[in-house]
Amino acid sequence: MARTSWIDADNHPDIDAHVSQLEHFTRSIADGLVDTEELAKQEQNLLAAMRAVEKDLSDDQHGKVTKLLAELAAYSVMELLHTMAQAKVERAIK
């Protein structure tokens, strides 16, 4: 499989392009709600992916991937909160 960069041409994270290819994710959010079962399934998918990668990493690689995952989680939360705040401002203006 050809490698697709995690960063787009404008130098922004492009993980959304990879996430949108996860069929189980797109099915889960199609109705705008994520139920307990869907969240539990995603947690299992995440754990499986983490286990598959973690065992193959050197200590140095493990440290780098751990930092990457933490930064990605922080970015995702911050981006969501920013988007929600912007939407609230836009609604207030209308």
Helices and strands as residue ranges (DSSP letters): H 15-19, H 23-29, H 36-54, H 59-93
